[in-house]
Amino acid sequence: MTDSSERAHPTTDRTRPARRPRILVMVSAGWFPPFLEEVAEQAKAGERSKVWLYDLPYDLTVLDQRFATGPSKLRRLVYGKLPLPLAFAAEAFRVRRRYDAIFAWGAEASSLPLALALRFSRQRKRAPLVALYSWISSGNKARLLRWGWPGIKTLVLPPTAQAEFARTALKIPADRIASPKWVVDTDFFNEELATPEAHAAHQDSVMICSAGREMRDFATLIAALDGTGVRCHIAGSLVAGMDDRWRAELGDRGERVGLPEGVTFGPLSPAGMRDLYAKARFVVLPLHPSDTDNGISCMMEAFAMSRAVICTRVDGQRDALVEGVNGVYVDPHDAAALRAEILDLVADPARAEKMGREARRLAETEFGMTRWVAALTEVLDDAMRDRSAAGS
């Protein structure tokens, strides 16, 4: 019997030295710069959470604007005339036979066209496409996936609501879908690493926090806080001229809105977010209704920092918070209910602390990076094993 670390990859030939499977990684073009390896270096320096991608046991080639796959000058010229996601799709299709698998981390704009091309290619079994998405039910994504899913070997959908949509609305077979729980770097987001000033602020005063931008219902949070005197920092953007939905709801058309006393705005670095969580008694995650897990990163980080979360009850956000265990839910757009829950939890620090301790425990046991990497490794290994079997 061998240890799991000795388990041969599906491309391993026992008659010759094992080689690490080669994986082409597609990620959203909007992430760069900084490039992923630069982000990984920042993580090594302790400036941000870890890039879990580099823990996968493969030889990775990341497809970005630099085109490390080596297209000719003529191809680069052609790609320069295309929208970048389509250029990525074309290049991935061109080099697909060089790799044991293609892994799309998001990148729907490039990986969904690639899936369509693979579906209608006789060579599609040579490089299985594994796609990790979080929101497939919106507009064009759903339409493209309805036609393109046969070109995807495994669709990784952590949000339960999205996995259900794939099975019921798109009729994707259940055995083509994987739903591992999301991940957080519990080493970086660790209360013990917060600065002494953050710990002192947590002890000396009562404050809460929120963060993010996409599908955030900050208007309801601000209304709930108005007149309470509870201090809150929202680590988001408040920039003149930005077209944020919540700003329009507040009646703001580009000027700074009048905020309740003690409520502040401003983005923070990852280390700054860690200190903000440490200062806060708990975290509030106000959301507009949606069928995906908007805000999951903020929630995971709060849990890892031993902080309970008050979250809007929406269909998409139901895979991490356990009512009364590591947080509480409130109904959408209900400022009065949110205010009551905030004031109740402010008045009961022992309850908030108990839920925070349980949040940290669950973050370590259910959302840790080792578990996440193992789950994705299994998905990719299975995809490559099926490919190897089909080619034998």
C-alpha positions as CSV (number, residue, x, y, z in Angstrom):
1,M,0.0,0.0,0.0
2,T,1.4,3.4,-1.0
3,D,1.1,6.8,0.6
4,S,-1.3,9.1,-1.2
5,S,1.7,11.4,-2.0
6,E,3.1,8.4,-4.0
7,R,0.0,8.0,-6.1
8,A,1.0,8.0,-9.8
9,H,-0.6,10.6,-12.0
10,P,-2.6,9.2,-14.9
11,T,0.0,10.2,-17.4
12,T,2.8,8.3,-15.5
13,D,4.4,5.4,-17.3
14,R,5.9,3.0,-14.8
15,T,8.6,2.0,-17.3
16,R,10.2,5.4,-17.2
17,P,10.7,8.2,-14.7
18,A,7.5,9.9,-13.7
19,R,6.9,13.4,-15.1
20,R,4.6,16.0,-13.7
21,P,1.5,16.4,-15.9
22,R,1.5,19.6,-18.0
23,I,-1.5,21.9,-17.4
24,L,-2.4,25.0,-19.4
25,V,-4.0,27.5,-17.0
26,M,-6.5,30.0,-18.3
27,V,-7.4,32.9,-16.0
28,S,-9.2,36.2,-16.5
29,A,-7.3,38.7,-18.6
30,G,-8.5,41.4,-16.2
31,W,-6.2,40.1,-13.4
32,F,-3.0,41.3,-15.1
33,P,-0.8,43.0,-14.1
34,P,0.4,42.0,-11.6
35,F,1.0,38.6,-13.1
36,L,0.2,35.6,-11.0
37,E,3.8,34.7,-10.2
38,E,4.2,38.2,-8.9
39,V,1.2,37.8,-6.7
40,A,2.7,34.5,-5.5
41,E,5.9,36.3,-4.6
42,Q,3.9,38.9,-2.6
43,A,2.3,36.0,-0.8
44,K,5.7,34.5,0.0
45,A,6.7,37.9,1.5
46,G,3.6,37.8,3.8
47,E,1.9,40.7,2.0
48,R,-1.2,38.8,0.9
49,S,-2.9,35.4,1.0
50,K,-1.4,32.4,-0.8
51,V,-2.1,31.7,-4.5
52,W,-3.3,28.1,-4.2
53,L,-2.9,27.4,-7.9
54,Y,0.9,26.9,-7.4
55,D,0.2,24.2,-4.8
56,L,-1.3,21.9,-7.5
57,P,1.2,19.1,-8.3
58,Y,1.6,19.9,-11.9
59,D,3.8,21.7,-14.4
60,L,1.8,24.8,-15.0
61,T,1.8,27.2,-17.9
62,V,-0.4,30.3,-17.3
63,L,-1.8,31.8,-20.5
64,D,-1.7,35.6,-20.2
65,Q,-0.8,38.6,-22.3
66,R,2.8,37.4,-22.6
67,F,1.7,34.2,-24.5
68,A,4.3,31.9,-22.9
69,T,3.0,29.2,-25.3
70,G,5.1,30.7,-28.0
71,P,2.8,31.8,-30.9
72,S,4.6,33.0,-34.1
73,K,5.0,36.7,-34.8
74,L,2.2,36.5,-37.3
75,R,-0.1,34.8,-34.8
76,R,0.7,37.5,-32.2
77,L,-0.2,40.1,-34.8
78,V,-3.5,38.4,-35.5
79,Y,-4.2,38.0,-31.8
80,G,-3.5,41.7,-31.3
81,K,-6.5,42.4,-33.6
82,L,-8.8,40.2,-31.5
83,P,-10.4,40.8,-28.1
84,L,-7.9,39.4,-25.7
85,P,-10.3,36.6,-24.4
86,L,-10.8,35.3,-27.9
87,A,-7.1,35.4,-28.5
88,F,-6.6,33.3,-25.4
89,A,-9.2,30.8,-26.6
90,A,-7.6,30.6,-30.1
91,E,-4.2,30.0,-28.6
92,A,-5.4,27.4,-26.1
93,F,-7.1,25.5,-28.9
94,R,-3.9,25.7,-31.0
95,V,-1.6,24.2,-28.3
96,R,-4.1,21.9,-26.7
97,R,-2.2,18.7,-27.8
98,R,0.9,19.8,-25.9
99,Y,-0.8,19.6,-22.5
100,D,-2.4,16.8,-20.4
101,A,-5.2,19.1,-19.5
102,I,-6.5,22.7,-19.7
103,F,-7.7,24.3,-16.4
104,A,-9.8,27.4,-16.6
105,W,-9.9,29.4,-13.3
106,G,-12.9,31.6,-14.1
107,A,-11.9,33.2,-17.5
108,E,-15.4,32.5,-18.9
109,A,-14.9,34.9,-21.7
110,S,-12.1,32.8,-23.1
111,S,-12.8,29.3,-21.8
112,L,-16.4,29.1,-22.9
113,P,-15.5,29.8,-26.6
114,L,-12.8,27.2,-26.2
115,A,-15.3,24.7,-24.9
116,L,-17.4,25.3,-28.0
117,A,-14.4,24.7,-30.2
118,L,-13.5,21.5,-28.3
119,R,-17.0,20.2,-28.5
120,F,-16.9,20.2,-32.3
121,S,-13.2,19.1,-32.5
122,R,-12.4,15.4,-33.2
123,Q,-9.3,16.0,-31.0
124,R,-11.3,17.2,-27.9
125,K,-10.4,14.1,-25.9
126,R,-6.7,14.9,-26.1
127,A,-6.8,17.8,-23.7
128,P,-9.7,17.6,-21.2
129,L,-10.9,21.0,-20.2
130,V,-11.7,21.5,-16.4
131,A,-13.5,24.8,-15.7
132,L,-13.8,26.4,-12.3
133,Y,-16.7,28.9,-12.4
134,S,-18.8,30.7,-9.8
135,W,-21.6,32.2,-11.8
136,I,-22.9,30.5,-14.9
137,S,-26.6,31.4,-14.7
138,S,-26.3,34.9,-15.9
139,G,-27.1,35.9,-19.5
140,N,-24.6,35.0,-22.2
141,K,-22.7,32.6,-19.9
142,A,-25.7,30.3,-19.6
143,R,-26.4,30.5,-23.4
144,L,-22.8,29.7,-24.3
145,L,-22.6,26.9,-21.7
146,R,-25.8,25.3,-22.9
147,W,-24.1,24.7,-26.2
148,G,-20.5,24.3,-25.0
149,W,-20.7,22.1,-21.9
150,P,-19.9,18.9,-23.8
151,G,-16.5,20.4,-24.5
152,I,-15.8,20.6,-20.8
153,K,-14.8,17.4,-19.0
154,T,-15.6,18.6,-15.5
155,L,-17.4,21.8,-14.4
156,V,-16.3,22.8,-10.9
157,L,-19.0,24.9,-9.3
158,P,-18.6,25.6,-5.6
159,P,-21.9,27.5,-5.1
160,T,-24.6,24.9,-4.6
161,A,-27.2,27.1,-6.4
162,Q,-25.0,27.2,-9.4
163,A,-24.5,23.5,-9.4
164,E,-28.2,23.0,-9.2
165,F,-28.7,25.4,-12.1
166,A,-26.2,23.4,-14.2
167,R,-28.1,20.2,-13.6
168,T,-31.6,21.4,-13.9
169,A,-31.6,24.3,-16.3
170,L,-28.7,23.3,-18.5
171,K,-29.2,19.5,-18.2
172,I,-25.5,18.9,-17.5
173,P,-25.0,15.4,-16.1
174,A,-24.2,15.3,-12.4
175,D,-21.1,13.2,-13.0
176,R,-19.7,16.2,-15.0
177,I,-20.1,18.6,-12.1
178,A,-17.9,18.9,-8.9
179,S,-18.8,21.2,-6.0
180,P,-15.9,21.5,-3.5
181,K,-16.3,24.1,-0.8
182,W,-14.5,27.4,-1.3
183,V,-11.1,28.1,0.2
184,V,-9.4,30.6,2.5
185,D,-5.7,31.0,3.5
186,T,-6.0,30.4,7.2
187,D,-2.3,31.0,7.6
188,F,-2.5,34.6,6.3
189,F,-5.9,35.4,7.7
190,N,-5.1,34.6,11.3
191,E,-6.0,36.8,14.2
192,E,-2.6,36.2,15.8
193,L,-0.9,37.9,12.9
194,A,-2.8,41.2,13.3
195,T,-0.8,44.2,14.6
196,P,-0.8,45.1,18.3
197,E,-2.7,48.3,17.4
198,A,-5.4,46.2,15.9
199,H,-5.7,44.0,18.9
200,A,-5.8,47.1,21.2
201,A,-8.5,48.7,19.1
202,H,-10.6,45.5,19.3
203,Q,-10.4,45.7,23.1
204,D,-10.8,49.4,23.6
205,S,-13.8,50.2,21.4
206,V,-16.7,48.7,19.5
207,M,-16.6,48.7,15.8
208,I,-17.7,46.5,13.0
209,C,-16.8,46.3,9.3
210,S,-17.9,45.3,5.8
211,A,-16.1,44.9,2.5
212,G,-16.4,44.4,-1.2
213,R,-18.3,45.8,-4.1
214,E,-20.1,43.4,-6.3
215,M,-23.8,43.0,-5.4
216,R,-23.2,44.7,-2.1
217,D,-26.3,46.3,-0.5
218,F,-24.4,49.0,1.3
219,A,-27.4,51.3,1.2
220,T,-29.3,49.1,3.6
221,L,-26.2,48.8,5.8
222,I,-25.8,52.5,6.0
223,A,-29.5,53.0,6.7
224,A,-29.3,50.3,9.5
225,L,-26.4,52.1,11.1
226,D,-27.8,55.6,11.0
227,G,-28.4,56.9,14.5
228,T,-26.9,53.9,16.2
229,G,-23.5,55.3,17.0
230,V,-21.9,52.0,16.0
231,R,-18.6,52.6,14.2
232,C,-18.1,50.8,10.9
233,H,-15.5,50.9,8.2
234,I,-16.5,49.6,4.8
235,A,-13.5,48.5,2.8
236,G,-14.9,49.4,-0.6
237,S,-14.7,52.2,-3.1
238,L,-16.3,55.7,-2.8
239,V,-14.8,57.4,-5.9
240,A,-16.5,60.4,-7.6
241,G,-18.0,59.4,-10.9
242,M,-18.1,55.6,-10.3
243,D,-21.4,53.9,-11.3
244,D,-21.9,51.8,-8.3
245,R,-25.5,50.5,-7.8
246,W,-25.5,51.3,-4.1
247,R,-24.5,54.9,-4.7
248,A,-27.5,55.4,-7.0
249,E,-29.7,53.9,-4.3
250,L,-28.4,56.5,-1.9
251,G,-29.2,59.3,-4.4
252,D,-25.5,60.0,-5.0
253,R,-24.5,61.1,-8.5
254,G,-20.7,61.4,-8.1
255,E,-20.4,63.5,-4.9
256,R,-19.5,62.0,-1.5
257,V,-22.7,61.1,0.2
258,G,-23.5,62.1,3.7
259,L,-22.7,59.1,5.9
260,P,-23.8,58.4,9.5
261,E,-21.4,59.4,12.2
262,G,-18.7,56.8,12.7
263,V,-19.1,55.2,9.2
264,T,-16.1,55.4,6.9
265,F,-15.1,54.1,3.5
266,G,-11.9,53.2,1.9
267,P,-10.1,50.2,0.2
268,L,-7.4,48.5,2.1
269,S,-4.4,46.2,1.3
270,P,-4.7,42.5,2.2
271,A,-2.7,43.1,5.4
272,G,-4.9,46.1,6.1
273,M,-8.0,43.9,5.7
274,R,-6.5,41.5,8.2
275,D,-6.1,44.3,10.7
276,L,-9.6,45.6,10.0
277,Y,-11.1,42.2,10.7
278,A,-9.1,42.0,13.9
279,K,-10.4,45.4,15.1
280,A,-14.0,44.5,14.4
281,R,-16.3,42.7,16.8
282,F,-18.0,41.0,13.8
283,V,-18.5,41.5,10.1
284,V,-21.6,42.5,8.1
285,L,-22.1,41.3,4.6
286,P,-25.1,43.1,3.1
287,L,-26.1,41.6,-0.3
288,H,-28.5,42.1,-3.1
289,P,-30.4,38.9,-3.9
290,S,-28.6,36.7,-6.4
291,D,-28.1,33.0,-7.1
292,T,-24.4,32.9,-6.6
293,D,-22.1,33.4,-3.7
294,N,-21.2,37.0,-4.0
295,G,-19.1,38.0,-0.9
296,I,-17.8,34.5,-0.3
297,S,-14.2,35.8,-0.1
298,C,-15.0,38.4,2.5
299,M,-17.0,35.8,4.5
300,M,-14.2,33.2,4.4
301,E,-11.7,35.8,5.5
302,A,-13.9,36.9,8.4
303,F,-14.3,33.3,9.5
304,A,-10.6,32.7,9.3
305,M,-10.1,35.8,11.5
306,S,-12.4,34.3,14.2
307,R,-15.2,36.8,13.4
308,A,-18.9,36.0,13.1
309,V,-20.8,37.3,10.1
310,I,-24.2,38.9,9.7
311,C,-25.2,38.1,6.1
312,T,-28.2,38.8,3.9
313,R,-30.1,35.6,3.2
314,V,-29.9,35.1,-0.5
315,D,-30.1,31.9,-2.6
316,G,-26.6,31.9,-3.7
317,Q,-24.9,32.4,-0.4
318,R,-25.8,29.3,1.5
319,D,-22.7,27.1,1.6
320,A,-20.6,28.6,4.4
321,L,-22.7,30.3,7.1
322,V,-24.5,28.1,9.6
323,E,-27.2,30.0,11.3
324,G,-26.4,30.6,14.9
325,V,-23.1,28.7,14.7
326,N,-20.7,31.1,12.9
327,G,-23.1,33.9,12.0
328,V,-26.7,34.9,11.4
329,Y,-28.9,35.8,8.4
330,V,-31.2,38.7,7.8
331,D,-33.7,39.2,5.1
332,P,-32.8,41.3,2.0
333,H,-33.3,45.1,2.0
334,D,-34.6,45.1,5.6
335,A,-32.7,47.9,7.4
336,A,-34.7,47.5,10.5
337,A,-33.9,43.8,10.9
338,L,-30.3,44.4,10.1
339,R,-30.1,47.2,12.7
340,A,-31.7,45.0,15.3
341,E,-29.3,42.1,14.6
342,I,-26.3,44.5,14.7
343,L,-27.4,46.0,18.0
344,D,-28.1,42.6,19.5
345,L,-24.7,41.3,18.6
346,V,-23.0,44.4,19.8
347,A,-24.7,44.0,23.2
348,D,-23.7,40.4,23.5
349,P,-20.0,40.2,22.9
350,A,-19.8,36.7,24.4
351,R,-22.2,35.4,21.7
352,A,-20.2,37.1,19.0
353,E,-16.9,35.7,20.4
354,K,-18.4,32.2,20.6
355,M,-19.6,32.3,17.0
356,G,-16.2,33.7,16.0
357,R,-14.3,30.8,17.6
358,E,-16.5,28.3,15.8
359,A,-16.0,30.3,12.5
360,R,-12.3,29.8,12.8
361,R,-12.6,26.1,13.6
362,L,-14.8,25.6,10.5
363,A,-12.5,27.6,8.4
364,E,-9.6,25.4,9.3
365,T,-11.5,22.1,9.0
366,E,-13.8,22.7,6.0
367,F,-12.3,25.6,4.0
368,G,-8.6,25.1,4.4
369,M,-6.2,25.3,1.5
370,T,-4.9,21.8,1.8
371,R,-8.4,20.3,1.4
372,W,-9.1,22.6,-1.6
373,V,-6.0,21.8,-3.4
374,A,-6.6,18.1,-2.8
375,A,-10.1,18.3,-4.2
376,L,-9.0,20.1,-7.4
377,T,-6.1,17.7,-7.8
378,E,-8.5,14.8,-7.7
379,V,-10.8,16.4,-10.3
380,L,-7.8,17.1,-12.7
381,D,-6.3,13.6,-12.1
382,D,-9.6,12.0,-12.9
383,A,-10.0,14.1,-16.1
384,M,-6.5,13.1,-17.2
385,R,-7.1,9.5,-16.3
386,D,-10.2,9.3,-18.4
387,R,-8.3,10.9,-21.3
388,S,-5.6,8.3,-20.9
389,A,-8.0,5.5,-20.9
390,A,-9.9,6.8,-23.9
391,G,-6.6,7.0,-25.9
392,S,-5.5,3.5,-25.0
